[in-house]
Amino acid sequence: MTLSVTDHPVSVIGGAVTDAQTAAIRVENDHAARNYSPLPVVIAHGEGAWLTDIDGRRYLDCLAAYSAVNFGHSNPTLVATAKKQLDALTLTSRAFHNDQLGPFVTALAEYAGKDMVLPMNTGAEAVESAIKLARAWGYRVKGVAADQANIIVMGGNFHGRTVTIVSFSDDEDARADFGPFTPGFRTVAYGDAEALAAAIDENTVAVLVEPIQGEAGILIPPASYLPAVRELCTENNVLLIADEIQSGLGRTGTRFACDLVGVTADLYLLGKALGGGIVPVSAVVGNRDILGVLQPGQHGSTFGGNPLAAAVGAATIGLLIDGCLTDRARMLGDRLADRLHALRGRGVLEVRCVGLWAGIDIDPGLASGRTVCEMLMERGVLAKDTHGSTIRLAPPIVIEQGDLDWAVDQLEEVLAQLSA
């Protein structure tokens, strides 16, 4: 049980930026590259769904590091696993076997209903790995002519920020001045199965899709879309690659967001929550007929599958295997959706919510998403804006129901304050 907002009624919740915060931010900005524009709060401690800043003020974390902290900050099971492994062995590289990798990949493969795992570190590495796998499979199994493979991606996608990945992004902030870009990708409209069908040809090796687009604002496609994508991929001998880096591992109230519509992907891309908020862990999960195309020396990672990451990853799957946390995310998500939909017409234009993951479109005539997030921060709720007027909520799935209600109460009061 984690501390809730009612457990410490005398605690200071949120507040304006202090001199101590300003000084700490200035030190960071003096030497850290400015590739982010974070909210002006400096966090020093976390427990469950709650964070504490350097002044001792508490905040409810409604971002969970973009789903990386699904199981809460300082999760006792995951922390104990990490501490135990730190005392034993942390890194060997893949030049040698280690005693943690086998149990990890076995647990993850079984959880995903597949038989092979390619362990990596970050989500972007998982995406890059899947691109290489799809191309190699296309040439070696499907019989596509050398250097002719194409992969179909979706408009509005977000899969990371490497040069290859931003090559098929339509976010100009991610692309500007980073060319020349990697060829071999075709973009079609997200949610449009007919456009996808028209784009597939004999050289198409894969379709890469987010079952729910996270960075775009929690965009949920029509229920018929992913089944249609699955059917098209099967008919045309094309791999369906599901980027579940944010949406997988319980976030949507299911193991994978694909499960919401009964679709099984050929490859699942996992990350973020797989490392339990402790270490970066990612993976490509699929069957041997696809992952088996890789041979020694053709792909690798010094840290991928390291003993510390493997131990934490296995413990993470252990938290999920009985389905209790996933069920919790679904039930609390239903409550969150009801509360948020009640705000429509009161400064909110639209709400998209599945599990404990919500995109809330703020009326741009009222305020920007950033302004709303700053006002929530002062009230002790940490959330993140995207695409100007949308804010995202993705609290740890261990959040207490009362704290979730309290967070929505704060949003309701912020909207009332802006409308006054």
N, C-alpha and C positions, 0 to 999 in steps of 0.2 A: 504494500500500500504506500503510495507516495503522498507527500504533503499537499493539501488542497488550499484554496484561497481562504477557506474558513478555519483552517487549523491554526493560523497565526493572525488573528484579527488586529494585533498591534503592529504587524510588519508593515513597512513602507512598500506600497505597490506602485511601481512606475514613478514617473516624475519627469521634470524638465532636465535638460542637459546641464550637468554641474561643471565646475571648474576642473575637478579631478578627471572627469570624462574628457573634457576638451583637451587637457594636457596629454592624456594617454593617446588620444586620437592624433594629436600633433606629432608625437614621437613616432607613431606608426607611419604616418604620411611622409615623414622625413626620409624614410628609407624603403618603404614597401611600394612596389609598383602600383599605380592607381588603376588597376583593371576592374575594380568594383567600386560601387558607390553605396556603402552600407548605411543603415540607420545609425544615428549618433548615440550608440549605447555600447559600453565596453563590458563584456560578460566575463565573470571570473569563476563561476561555479554553476553546476547543474545537477538536478536530481529529479527523476521522473519527467514530468512535463514542465517543470519550473526551472528558471534560470535566475541567477543573482548577479548583479553588476558589482563593480569595484567599490561602490558606495553602500553596498548591502541592501539595495532595493531589489524587489522580486518582480519577475515577469513570467507570464504564461507563454510558453513557446508554442506558437501556432504555425510554425514553418517546419520544424523538425529537420533542419538542414536539408530541405528538399527531399524528405523521406528517408534520409540516411539515419535518423535517430527515431525510427519507428517504435523502438522498444524502450524509449525513454533515456534520459541522460543518466549515466552511472548505473545502468542496469546491473543489479548485484550478480546475476548469473554470468553475464558477459564479462564484467570486470574481474570476477574471481577466475574465470577461464583465462583471461589475458594475463593476469598476475602469475598464475601458475605456469603458463607457458613462457613468460618472460624469464623465469628462473631456470627454465630447462633448455630451450633452444629457440632462436628467433629467425635465423636465416642460414640456408646452406647454398642457395641458388638451386636451379634444377639440374646442376651438374651431378647431384647426388639425390637419392631418395630421402624422404623424411617420414617420420612415423605419424604425422598429422594429416598429410595430404590424402592418403587413401581413405580414411574415415570421412573426410570432408566431401570429396567428390562422390563417394558412394551415397552419402546422405542427401546431397543436393540432387544427384541424378534421380534417386528414388522419389524425392519430393516433387520433382518436375515431371515425373513419368517418362524419363529418357534414360539412355544408358551411357552417356559420355559427357564429360565436362572439360572445358578449356579454361583454367583459372588465370585471371589477369588481376589488375589492380584497380583501375578507374573505369567508370562507365564509358568514357571515350575510347579507352583501349579495347573494351569489349566490342564496341561498334566497329572499330578499325579491324579487329580480328574477324568479325563476322563478314565484313566486306571481302577480306582476303580469302576466307573459307568459301564464300559463295562463288567467287571468281574461280578458285581452284577446282571446286566441284563442277562448275560449268564447263571448264576445259577438259577435266579428267574423266568426268562421269557423263555429263549431258552431251559432250562432243561439240561445244561451241568453238568456232575457229579462233586461233590465237589472237589475243588483244581485241576481240570484238564483243566481249561480254558487256551487258548493260544491266544496271540495277535501277528499279523504279522506286522513287521516294515521293513523299507527300508535301504539298505546299503547307507552309506554316510549321514545318518540322523543327524539332530541336533534338539533336543527338550528340552534341558536344561542340568543341571549338578547335579541333585540329584542322590543318589545312585541307585535308581530304574531306572532312565532314562539313566544313563551311563552304566547300565547293558546291554542295547541293542545298545550302541554306538560302532562304529568300530574305533573311534579316540583314539589311545593309550594314548595320553596326558590326555584325560579325564578319562581314566580307570585305569592307572597304580597306583598300591598300594591302590586302593579303594575297593577292593573285601573283602569278598565274595559278589557275585552279586545276584540280584533278578531273579528267574527263571520265565518262562512262556512266553517267547518271541521267535519268529522265524524271522530271517532276510532273505530277498530276495533282488535281484538286483532292484534298482530303475529304473523305466521305462520299466520293463519286466513283462507284464501281464501274460505271460505263466508261469513264475516262481512263480508268486503269485497264479495262479490257482493250481499249483502242491503242494503248501504249505498248502492250506486250507484243514482242515478236520472237523469232526463233533464236535470237541472241540474248534474250532476257534470262538472267540466272536467278534473280531474287526480287522480292518486293519487301522493302524495309518500311515498317510502319509502327507508330506509337498507337496502341489500342485506344488510349486516351491521350490527347496532346496536352502535356503539362505546362511547358513554358508559354504556349500559346494562350493559356488561360483556362485550363481544364476543359478542353473541348471534347465533347462526347459525340461520336458519330452515330448515325441512325443504327438501330439494332440489327438491321439487315446487312449492314456494310461489311463487317468482318467476316461473316459467313460467306458473303459473295466473294470477298478477297480470297478466302480459303478455297472456294470452289474454282476460281480462275487459276490459282496457283497449281492446284492439283491437275486440272485439265491441260495446262500448258507445260507441265514438268518444270515448275518454277518454285524456288524455296520461299516460304513465308517466314520472314524474320520479324519477331515481335520485340520491340524495344520496351521492356518492362522494368527499366532501371529505376524509374520513379513509381510506376504503378504496381509493380509486383510485390510479393512477400507480405500480403495482408492489407495493404493500403486501401484497396477498393472493396474490402469485405470478402475477397476471394483470394485464392493463391496467386492467380494472375488475372489481370484485367480481361484477358482473352476468355477466361472462364465465365464471365458475365453473359456471354452470348454463345457458349458452348463450342468455342473454336480452339483447336490445338495447333500451335505454331510448329514449324520445322526446327527453328532455332529460337530460344529465349535468350535475351540479353539482360543480365542482372547486374546490379551494383548497389551503391548507396546503402540500403538497409542490410545488405548481405554482410557488411562489416560491423553491424551493430553500433555504428557511431563511434567506434574505437579505432579501427584501422581501415584503410581503403582495400576493399575486396570486390572484384567483379568476376563475371564468368559468362562464357557462351555455353549454353546447355542444349544438347541435341542428341541425335542417334549416331551410331558408328558409321552408317553409310554416308554421312556428311562429314562429321569431325574426323573420321578415319582417313580422309584424303591428305591430312597433314602428315608429313614425315619429319624425322629428326633433322633439325637445322633450318627448317623452313619458316618457323615462327617461334617466338619465345619472349621471355621476360625474366630478368634477374630476380625480381621480387614476387612475380606471379606464383601463387601456390606456396608461399613461404610458410613455415610452421606456425608462426604467430597468427597470420591471417587465416590459415586453414583451421586452426583450433577455434578461433572466434567465429568463423563462418559455420563450422559444424554446430557450435553452441547456438548460433542464431537459428539454424534450421530446427534444432531441438526445441526452441521456444515456440515454433510455428506448427510442429508436426501434429499436435492434437487438435488444432483448429480453433481453440478457444479464443486466442487473440484475434484471429480473422473474423470469427463470429462477433466479437466485441466491436470491431471496426464497422461491421455492417450495421449492427443495432444502433450504435452511437451515431453512425452516419445518417441513418433514417431520422434520428432526432435533430441532427444538425440541419439536414435538408428542410425539415418542417419549420425550424426556427428562421432559417435564412429566407425561405420563400415568403414568409410573413412580412419581410422587409421590402418586398417589391412594391414600387410606387411610393416609397418613402426615402428616396435617394438612391435606390437600387433599381437598375433597369432589368437585369437578368441574373439568374443564379443557375449554376451547373454544379451538381453535387453527386458524387458516387463514393460510398464508404466515407472515410474521414478525409475527403479531398474535395475542396470546393473552389470554384472560380466565381467571383462576385463582381459584376460590372457596375461600377459606380457611375451615376449620372455625371458626365464631364462638365455639365453646367454648374454642378454643385461643388466638385473638388476633383483633384487628380487622385489616382490610386496612392501615389507617394504621400500626399497630404493626409489621406485617411490613415495610412500606416503610421505616420509620425504622430498623429493624434491618438491612435491606439497605443502606441509605445508609451506615451505620457500617462496612459491609464493602466499600463501594465500588461499589455498584450502585444506580442511580437508577431507580425505578419509581413508579407512581401507583396509588392505591386509588380505588375507586368503589363506591357503594352499600354502604358499611359493611364487608363482608367479602371483597370481590373486589379483586384487584390485576390491573393490565394491564401487559403487556410489548409494546413496539413499538419495538425497536431500529432504528437506521438500517439500511437494507438492504445497506449496504456493510460491516456488521460482520464481523469475522473469525470463522471457525468456532470456533477455540479460545477466543475471548472469549465467545462465546455459551454454550459449554459451561461456562466458568468462572462466568458469571452464574447458571446453573441450579445449579451446585455451591453457590454462596452461598445460594440459596434453600433448597436441601436442608439445609444446615447450620443456617440460621435455624429451619427447622421442627423439626429435631432438638433444637435448644437450647430451643425453646418446649415440646417434648414431654417434656423430661427431668424 
